[in-house]
Structure formats: C-alpha cells, structure tokens
Amino acid sequence: MSHVYITHSTLDLDDLLKLHEAMRAESIPVKFAPDDDNDRDRNNRDIDDAFAMIVLVSATSVRSKTVRQDIERAKARGLPLIPYQIDKARMNGFFKQEVQPHLRLSSTTPDGLNQLVQQTLDAYKKKCPVIAVMNLKGGVGKTTVSAQVFGAWHAMAGGRILLIDLDPQYNLTQTFYEMDVADESAAADKSVISLFERSRLHTRNAESPAEHWLNLSTEPFAPVARDYLVHDIMAEGNSPPGRFDIISGQFEISKYAFATDNDALEQIKRHFLRQVDFYRSEYDLIVFDTNPNATFLTRCALEAADRVLAPMHTDIYSLRGVKLLDQVLRTQIPIGKRPALSVLFNAVSRSEQSTFEADARNGTFDDVARFPLSDALLKSALPRSKHLAVKPPQEGQPAWKQLVIHSGRGGGLKQIRESLKTIALELKELCDETH
C-alpha cells in the first residue's frame, strides 16, 4: 500500500496532527515515525513504500538526525520531496542543499495547508493513473479493449491493475465470470455500488443500496479492505504474477439515471471519487469500462479519470460518438478535472489501412469532430480478429485464461498479441509523460 511519508521533529506534533487530518479528509494514506525512537529499519521500509515525502521544516527538524536520515533515504530512492515550512527556521548547510530548492509552501502563506494537500494529492495521482474506456456510441469494443489491452499492459509491465465495471450491463465482469457469479457478488454488495453508497460491506446492519431504487444514501463510509470488494482474476491455476483485479458490475447502478435529488447525487459522486482515490494506493493503474451514454455514471468516470481512451471503428457513426464525448468533456467537466483524450481505431483491416483511417490521421475529419482528432489518435490500431471475439467463460477454467495475451491458439494469435502490447506500451508512455 503506497502512502505519503511525513518526516518531522518530535516537537512538531501539533502541525503533524493538523496535516494528518487534512490528508485523511482527502483519503491520502499517511505514515510517519510515531515516537522519539529512531527505528531506521521501520522508517526505511515506510519511506521505500511511499510515493512522496513531506518534510516539516522547523527550527527543531533542521537539527534532527532522524529527519536528515529520512531525507537521505528518500533522495537515494528518488522520492519526490514536498517541504512545508511551519516556523522561521534557519536552514543549515544540508537543508539548504537538499530541501530549500524544493521549498514553495509555508503555513504562514494564505491557504498554505490546502496547497500542500493539493500538491500531495497530485503526486498521489501520478503514482496510479486512472483511465476511462469510453465512447458515446455502443458496439465499438470498449469491453474488449478494457480486458485485452490492459491484460496486455499487465503482462508487459506487471504490477497491480484494477478494472472497475461501470456499465450497468456489466459485460466486462461477464468476460471473466459466469453471470451467476456476478449476480451472487452483487447480491452481497461485493460490487461497484459499494463505491457509491454505504452498503453491507461497510456496516453489517446497513440496507443494500441495490434494493431501494428510490432511496439514495448519503451517509459517509470508509473504504473496505481490497479483498472484501474485488475479484482476483489471477487467483486460480498457475496464473501469471502480479495482481489483475476487477470490481464487479451490476444492473442496479442504473438507479442513478432516474434519481432527481441533485444534492444527494453530488454527495454520492464525492463518495465515488474518494473511494477511487483511496484505491489508487493499492494499485499501479485503474481502468473503468463504461456505458455508451452521457449519464451520472459518465460524469463520475470523467471526473475520476486522468485519461479517456475512446475506441472507435473506421466509420462516421463511431466518429460521432467521439465527437459527442469531446463535447461532454469540454462543456461538462471543469478544466482542472478534465482528463486527456486518446482515440484508438479498433477492428481495422490487418492487410491495409482504410481510406477513412488514413483521412482521419491526415486531419480530414478534425473539422467534423470539432477537435484535433488527428492529434488524439494513437499511432497504433487494433486489428479485427477472431481471437478478440467475445467468448463466455468456460466452467472450471481460470478467469485469467480469458485474456488473449495468456491463452488461445490458431493463426494470427502472435500478431494480435503484438498489437495489444504495442497499444498498451503507447498508452503507458502517454500516461508517464502526462505525469
């Protein structure tokens, strides 16, 4: 689990507690040395697992051996430093060299603590990008891309990937598990609705939000441990290493499309955003599979995402779906929350580039799309292939064998796997550049 590590003097307790509370309010995990004991092994482990280090700069911390050793460990690990000055400390030689060049924030400046929290939140999000697979036209291969491209990402880069099924038809869940398994999971609230409302996963005596379409619960709730909510796709049968998990979808999240209490929906959206931010600490990548409509769920996905991946076919109907998606991004999502847009041609001919694809890449459709489509297009494309055809899971077969990158046979399989890896690599490089 990744966290921000706060290095401090033991006399800085009041400021430490204020900072800890501010981080907790934003669901940012925090660790720090809890006492005077300089337990180097413990501190080093916590620093090694952190995504950034906050340095509380004070008259006592600049003279602290423990703080100095913490900073040296962070530097050796290439960890970003976020200094925060809490008094009029005079820097010594070490702090002048290692800390002062990064110092931008102070408790004496207006909104200093909020700026510190925002900078830490930005660093937190860089650690785990969130990608929403979306097009406002159906049938363009969103679910196939969500499973197969990111299955290839996992096979290529390893690490921990979480899929979240935000489509009320929950086809992504059924890609890996039989419908009975998905429905049993939903019946126990081990499903996506537990990201939006308090459920039986959070409180034993809570009513399931799936049972009451007319009621919206705005009661706050803490995130549950990952294993209570996700399905581990790699859990069975000599699976590849790493984590490739999914939060099961369900039809009942359709209830939000019929809700009329805008204040309640706003609070439920905040629940969702906080839950996603919390689970960033558990994963290296989070992927949403979404429905092809502009709904409450669409807004939630777009506000949580750092990037949108829009699959499209080489036809004018798919282009219209991407055009509408860009329109929603520009008109409904504030600039500060607006994710980058990438477009992927799906189901293209393996033998030659179509005229439509060539024209799109040359900018012919930029005016039609009303945004620079040619710039948003990924260089790679996903060919049409029988290997990518949707196939129901087989009884007794491990879920991970639904991934083409790990299973299958027949002509053209090698080429499809290479295409999937090429797309995954291009996406990963885009995410790394953005962050």
C-alpha positions as CSV (number, residue, x, y, z in Angstrom):
1,M,0.0,0.0,0.0
2,S,1.5,3.3,-1.1
3,H,1.4,6.4,1.2
4,V,3.0,9.8,1.8
5,Y,5.7,9.7,4.4
6,I,6.0,12.7,6.7
7,T,9.3,13.4,8.3
8,H,9.2,15.6,11.3
9,S,10.7,16.6,14.7
10,T,9.0,15.2,17.8
11,L,8.3,18.8,18.8
12,D,6.2,19.4,15.7
13,L,3.3,17.3,16.9
14,D,0.5,19.9,16.6
15,D,1.4,20.7,12.9
16,L,1.8,17.0,12.2
17,L,-1.7,16.2,13.5
18,K,-3.3,19.0,11.5
19,L,-1.6,17.7,8.4
20,H,-2.6,14.1,9.1
21,E,-6.2,15.2,9.5
22,A,-6.1,17.2,6.2
23,M,-4.6,14.2,4.3
24,R,-7.2,11.8,5.9
25,A,-10.0,14.1,4.6
26,E,-8.7,13.6,1.1
27,S,-8.2,9.8,1.5
28,I,-4.5,10.1,1.2
29,P,-2.7,7.4,3.2
30,V,-0.1,8.7,5.6
31,K,2.8,7.2,7.6
32,F,5.3,8.9,10.0
33,A,7.6,7.9,12.9
34,P,5.2,7.7,15.9
35,D,7.7,8.3,18.6
36,D,11.2,9.5,19.6
37,D,12.8,6.2,18.7
38,N,14.8,6.4,15.5
39,D,13.9,2.9,14.3
40,R,15.8,3.0,11.0
41,D,14.6,-0.3,9.7
42,R,10.9,0.7,10.2
43,N,11.5,4.2,8.8
44,N,13.3,2.9,5.8
45,R,10.6,0.4,5.0
46,D,7.9,3.1,5.2
47,I,10.0,5.5,3.1
48,D,10.7,2.8,0.5
49,D,6.9,2.2,0.1
50,A,6.0,5.9,-0.1
51,F,5.1,7.8,-3.3
52,A,6.4,11.1,-1.8
53,M,7.9,12.6,1.4
54,I,6.6,15.7,3.1
55,V,9.3,17.5,5.1
56,L,8.0,19.6,8.0
57,V,10.7,22.3,8.1
58,S,11.1,23.7,11.6
59,A,13.8,25.0,13.9
60,T,14.0,21.6,15.5
61,S,13.7,19.5,12.4
62,V,16.6,21.1,10.7
63,R,18.8,19.9,13.6
64,S,17.2,16.4,13.8
65,K,19.4,13.4,12.9
66,T,16.3,11.3,12.2
67,V,14.9,13.9,9.7
68,R,18.3,14.1,8.0
69,Q,18.5,10.3,7.6
70,D,14.9,10.2,6.3
71,I,15.7,12.8,3.6
72,E,18.9,11.0,2.7
73,R,16.9,7.7,2.3
74,A,14.2,9.5,0.2
75,K,16.9,11.0,-2.0
76,A,18.6,7.6,-2.6
77,R,15.2,6.2,-3.6
78,G,14.4,9.1,-6.0
79,L,11.3,10.0,-3.9
80,P,9.8,13.5,-4.5
81,L,10.2,15.9,-1.6
82,I,7.5,18.3,-0.6
83,P,8.8,20.6,2.1
84,Y,6.4,22.6,4.2
85,Q,7.8,25.3,6.5
86,I,6.0,25.7,9.8
87,D,8.1,28.3,11.6
88,K,11.0,30.7,10.9
89,A,13.7,28.0,10.9
90,R,17.1,29.0,9.6
91,M,18.4,26.4,7.1
92,N,21.7,24.7,7.8
93,G,24.0,23.5,5.0
94,F,22.3,20.1,4.5
95,F,18.8,21.7,4.4
96,K,20.0,24.5,2.1
97,Q,21.3,22.0,-0.4
98,E,18.7,19.2,-0.2
99,V,15.4,20.8,0.9
100,Q,15.4,24.6,0.2
101,P,15.4,24.2,-3.7
102,H,12.1,22.4,-3.3
103,L,10.5,24.7,-0.7
104,R,7.5,26.5,-2.1
105,L,4.9,26.1,0.7
106,S,4.6,27.6,4.2
107,S,2.0,27.6,7.0
108,T,2.2,31.4,7.0
109,T,1.1,31.8,3.5
110,P,-2.6,32.1,2.7
111,D,-4.1,28.7,2.0
112,G,-0.7,27.1,2.7
113,L,-2.1,23.8,4.1
114,N,-4.6,23.4,1.3
115,Q,-1.9,24.0,-1.3
116,L,0.2,21.3,0.5
117,V,-2.6,18.9,0.4
118,Q,-3.3,19.6,-3.3
119,Q,0.4,19.1,-4.2
120,T,0.5,15.9,-2.3
121,L,-2.8,14.7,-4.0
122,D,-1.3,15.5,-7.4
123,A,1.8,13.4,-6.6
124,Y,-0.5,10.6,-5.3
125,K,-2.5,10.5,-8.5
126,K,0.7,10.4,-10.6
127,K,1.6,7.1,-8.8
128,C,-1.6,5.4,-10.2
129,P,-3.2,6.8,-13.3
130,V,-6.9,6.2,-13.9
131,I,-8.1,5.5,-17.5
132,A,-11.8,5.5,-18.5
133,V,-12.6,3.5,-21.7
134,M,-15.4,5.4,-23.2
135,N,-17.3,6.3,-26.4
136,L,-20.8,7.6,-26.6
137,K,-21.6,5.1,-29.3
138,G,-22.1,1.5,-28.4
139,G,-20.6,-1.6,-30.1
140,V,-17.1,-0.1,-30.7
141,G,-15.3,-2.6,-28.5
142,K,-15.0,-0.8,-25.1
143,T,-15.2,-4.0,-23.1
144,T,-12.8,-5.9,-25.4
145,V,-10.3,-3.0,-25.1
146,S,-10.8,-2.8,-21.3
147,A,-10.0,-6.5,-20.9
148,Q,-7.5,-7.3,-23.6
149,V,-5.4,-4.1,-23.9
150,F,-5.0,-3.8,-20.2
151,G,-4.4,-7.5,-19.8
152,A,-1.5,-7.0,-22.2
153,W,-0.4,-3.9,-20.2
154,H,-0.3,-6.2,-17.1
155,A,1.6,-9.0,-18.9
156,M,4.1,-6.5,-20.3
157,A,4.7,-4.2,-17.2
158,G,3.5,-6.3,-14.3
159,G,2.3,-4.6,-11.2
160,R,-1.2,-4.2,-9.9
161,I,-4.2,-3.3,-12.2
162,L,-7.8,-2.8,-11.1
163,L,-10.7,-3.0,-13.5
164,I,-13.9,-1.3,-12.4
165,D,-17.1,-2.3,-14.3
166,L,-19.2,0.9,-14.5
167,D,-21.5,-0.4,-17.2
168,P,-25.0,-1.5,-15.9
169,Q,-24.9,-4.3,-18.4
170,Y,-21.6,-5.5,-16.7
171,N,-20.2,-7.2,-19.7
172,L,-16.7,-6.8,-18.5
173,T,-17.5,-8.8,-15.4
174,Q,-19.1,-11.5,-17.5
175,T,-16.0,-11.6,-19.7
176,F,-14.2,-13.3,-16.8
177,Y,-17.0,-14.8,-14.7
178,E,-20.3,-16.5,-15.4
179,M,-23.4,-14.4,-14.8
180,D,-24.3,-16.4,-11.7
181,V,-21.0,-15.4,-10.1
182,A,-21.6,-11.7,-10.9
183,D,-25.1,-11.8,-9.6
184,E,-24.1,-13.5,-6.3
185,S,-21.4,-10.9,-5.9
186,A,-24.0,-8.1,-6.5
187,A,-26.4,-9.7,-4.0
188,A,-23.7,-9.5,-1.3
189,D,-22.8,-5.8,-2.3
190,K,-19.3,-7.1,-3.3
191,S,-19.7,-4.9,-6.3
192,V,-19.4,-1.5,-7.8
193,I,-22.4,0.0,-6.0
194,S,-20.3,-0.1,-2.8
195,L,-18.1,2.6,-4.3
196,F,-21.1,5.0,-4.4
197,E,-23.2,4.3,-1.3
198,R,-22.8,2.7,2.1
199,S,-23.6,-1.0,1.9
200,R,-23.4,-4.2,3.8
201,L,-19.7,-4.3,3.1
202,H,-19.3,-1.2,5.3
203,T,-21.9,-1.8,8.0
204,R,-23.5,-5.1,8.9
205,N,-27.0,-3.7,9.6
206,A,-27.0,-1.4,6.5
207,E,-29.6,-1.9,3.9
208,S,-28.3,-2.8,0.4
209,P,-28.4,0.3,-1.8
210,A,-29.2,-2.1,-4.7
211,E,-32.6,-3.0,-3.1
212,H,-34.0,0.5,-2.9
213,W,-34.0,2.3,-6.2
214,L,-35.9,5.3,-4.8
215,N,-33.5,5.9,-1.9
216,L,-30.1,7.4,-2.1
217,S,-27.9,7.0,0.9
218,T,-25.6,10.0,1.5
219,E,-24.2,8.6,4.8
220,P,-20.4,8.7,4.8
221,F,-18.4,5.4,4.8
222,A,-14.8,4.3,5.0
223,P,-13.3,2.2,2.2
224,V,-13.2,-1.5,2.9
225,A,-10.1,-3.6,2.5
226,R,-9.4,-4.5,-1.1
227,D,-10.0,-8.3,-0.7
228,Y,-13.6,-7.7,0.5
229,L,-14.5,-5.9,-2.7
230,V,-12.5,-7.2,-5.6
231,H,-12.3,-10.4,-7.6
232,D,-8.7,-11.5,-8.1
233,I,-8.6,-12.6,-11.8
234,M,-5.2,-14.1,-11.3
235,A,-6.2,-16.2,-8.3
236,E,-6.5,-19.6,-9.8
237,G,-4.4,-22.2,-11.5
238,N,-0.7,-21.3,-12.1
239,S,-1.5,-17.8,-13.1
240,P,0.9,-15.1,-14.3
241,P,2.5,-13.0,-11.5
242,G,1.1,-9.7,-10.3
243,R,-2.5,-8.5,-9.5
244,F,-5.2,-8.1,-12.1
245,D,-8.4,-7.4,-10.2
246,I,-12.0,-6.4,-11.0
247,I,-14.8,-4.8,-9.1
248,S,-17.9,-6.5,-10.3
249,G,-20.6,-4.5,-12.2
250,Q,-24.3,-4.7,-11.7
251,F,-27.5,-3.5,-13.2
252,E,-28.7,-1.7,-10.1
253,I,-26.3,1.3,-10.7
254,S,-28.9,2.2,-13.3
255,K,-30.9,3.8,-10.4
256,Y,-28.8,6.9,-10.6
257,A,-30.1,7.7,-14.0
258,F,-33.6,8.0,-12.6
259,A,-32.7,9.9,-9.4
260,T,-33.9,13.5,-9.1
261,D,-32.2,14.6,-5.9
262,N,-29.2,16.5,-7.3
263,D,-27.8,17.3,-3.9
264,A,-27.8,13.6,-3.0
265,L,-26.2,12.7,-6.3
266,E,-23.5,15.2,-5.8
267,Q,-22.6,13.6,-2.4
268,I,-22.7,10.1,-3.9
269,K,-20.3,11.3,-6.7
270,R,-18.0,12.6,-4.0
271,H,-18.1,9.2,-2.3
272,F,-17.1,7.5,-5.6
273,L,-14.2,9.9,-6.2
274,R,-12.9,9.4,-2.7
275,Q,-13.1,5.7,-3.0
276,V,-11.2,5.7,-6.3
277,D,-8.6,7.9,-4.8
278,F,-8.2,5.6,-1.8
279,Y,-7.7,2.5,-4.1
280,R,-5.0,4.3,-6.0
281,S,-2.8,3.5,-3.1
282,E,-3.4,-0.2,-3.7
283,Y,-2.7,-0.3,-7.5
284,D,-0.5,1.0,-10.3
285,L,-3.4,1.5,-12.8
286,I,-7.2,1.7,-12.5
287,V,-9.4,1.2,-15.6
288,F,-13.1,2.0,-16.0
289,D,-15.3,0.2,-18.5
290,T,-18.2,2.5,-19.1
291,N,-21.7,2.6,-20.7
292,P,-22.2,4.4,-24.0
293,N,-24.5,7.1,-22.6
294,A,-24.0,10.6,-21.1
295,T,-25.3,9.9,-17.6
296,F,-24.4,10.4,-13.9
297,L,-22.0,7.5,-14.2
298,T,-20.3,9.2,-17.2
299,R,-19.6,12.3,-15.1
300,C,-18.3,10.2,-12.2
301,A,-15.9,8.4,-14.5
302,L,-14.7,11.5,-16.3
303,E,-14.1,13.4,-13.1
304,A,-12.1,10.5,-11.6
305,A,-10.1,9.8,-14.7
306,D,-6.7,11.2,-15.8
307,R,-7.2,10.0,-19.4
308,V,-10.0,8.8,-21.6
309,L,-9.4,6.1,-24.1
310,A,-12.1,6.1,-26.8
311,P,-12.2,3.1,-29.1
312,M,-13.8,3.7,-32.5
313,H,-14.4,1.9,-35.7
314,T,-13.5,3.4,-39.1
315,D,-16.9,4.9,-39.8
316,I,-18.8,8.1,-39.4
317,Y,-21.1,6.7,-36.6
318,S,-18.1,6.0,-34.3
319,L,-16.7,9.4,-35.1
320,R,-20.0,11.0,-34.0
321,G,-19.7,9.1,-30.7
322,V,-16.1,10.5,-30.2
323,K,-17.3,14.0,-31.2
324,L,-20.1,13.9,-28.6
325,L,-17.7,12.6,-26.0
326,D,-15.3,15.5,-26.6
327,Q,-18.3,17.9,-26.4
328,V,-19.2,16.4,-22.9
329,L,-15.6,16.8,-21.8
330,R,-15.4,20.4,-22.9
331,T,-18.8,21.6,-21.6
332,Q,-19.4,19.5,-18.5
333,I,-16.0,18.8,-16.9
334,P,-14.1,21.7,-15.5
335,I,-10.6,22.3,-16.9
336,G,-8.9,21.3,-13.7
337,K,-10.7,18.0,-13.7
338,R,-10.7,17.3,-17.4
339,P,-8.9,14.2,-18.5
340,A,-6.8,13.9,-21.6
341,L,-8.4,12.2,-24.6
342,S,-6.8,9.4,-26.7
343,V,-8.6,7.7,-29.5
344,L,-7.9,4.1,-30.7
345,F,-9.0,2.7,-34.0
346,N,-10.4,-0.8,-33.3
347,A,-11.3,-3.7,-35.6
348,V,-9.2,-2.3,-38.5
349,S,-8.1,-4.4,-41.5
350,R,-4.8,-6.2,-40.9
351,S,-3.8,-6.0,-44.6
352,E,-4.1,-2.3,-45.4
353,Q,-5.1,1.0,-43.9
354,S,-8.6,2.1,-44.9
355,T,-9.3,5.4,-46.6
356,F,-11.3,6.5,-43.5
357,E,-8.4,5.8,-41.2
358,A,-5.8,7.5,-43.5
359,D,-8.1,10.6,-43.8
360,A,-8.6,10.7,-40.0
361,R,-4.8,10.6,-39.4
362,N,-4.2,13.3,-42.0
363,G,-6.7,15.7,-40.3
364,T,-9.5,15.4,-42.8
365,F,-12.1,14.8,-40.0
366,D,-10.8,17.4,-37.5
367,D,-13.4,19.9,-38.5
368,V,-16.2,17.3,-38.4
369,A,-15.1,16.2,-35.0
370,R,-14.7,19.8,-33.8
371,F,-11.5,18.9,-32.1
372,P,-8.0,17.8,-33.3
373,L,-8.9,14.2,-33.8
374,S,-5.7,13.5,-35.7
375,D,-3.6,14.6,-32.7
376,A,-5.7,12.4,-30.3
377,L,-5.4,9.2,-32.3
378,L,-3.0,6.6,-31.0
379,K,-0.3,5.7,-33.6
380,S,-1.2,2.0,-33.2
381,A,-4.5,0.4,-34.0
382,L,-6.2,-2.9,-33.0
383,P,-6.9,-5.2,-35.9
384,R,-10.1,-7.2,-36.4
385,S,-9.5,-10.7,-35.3
386,K,-11.5,-13.8,-34.2
387,H,-9.2,-14.0,-31.2
388,L,-10.8,-10.9,-29.9
389,A,-14.4,-12.1,-30.3
390,V,-16.3,-12.1,-27.1
391,K,-16.4,-15.6,-25.6
392,P,-18.2,-16.6,-22.4
393,P,-16.0,-18.0,-19.7
394,Q,-15.8,-21.8,-19.5
395,E,-16.8,-23.7,-16.4
396,G,-13.7,-24.7,-14.4
397,Q,-11.4,-22.5,-16.4
398,P,-9.4,-19.9,-14.5
399,A,-10.6,-16.3,-15.2
400,W,-7.2,-15.1,-16.5
401,K,-7.4,-17.5,-19.4
402,Q,-10.0,-15.2,-20.9
403,L,-7.1,-12.9,-21.7
404,V,-5.8,-13.3,-25.2
405,I,-2.3,-12.4,-24.1
406,H,-2.2,-15.5,-22.0
407,S,-4.4,-18.0,-23.7
408,G,-5.6,-19.1,-27.2
409,R,-4.4,-20.8,-30.3
410,G,-4.7,-20.5,-34.0
411,G,-3.4,-18.4,-36.9
412,G,-2.8,-14.7,-36.3
413,L,-2.5,-15.0,-32.5
414,K,1.1,-13.8,-32.3
415,Q,0.3,-10.7,-34.4
416,I,-2.7,-9.9,-32.2
417,R,-0.7,-10.2,-29.1
418,E,2.0,-7.9,-30.5
419,S,-0.7,-5.4,-31.4
420,L,-2.1,-5.5,-27.9
421,K,1.3,-4.9,-26.4
422,T,2.1,-2.1,-28.8
423,I,-1.1,-0.3,-27.9
424,A,-0.5,-0.9,-24.2
425,L,3.1,0.5,-24.4
426,E,1.9,3.6,-26.3
427,L,-0.7,4.3,-23.6
428,K,1.7,3.7,-20.8
429,E,4.2,6.1,-22.3
430,L,1.4,8.7,-22.7
431,C,0.5,8.3,-19.0
432,D,4.1,8.5,-18.0
433,E,4.6,11.7,-20.0
434,T,1.4,13.3,-18.6
435,H,2.5,12.5,-15.0
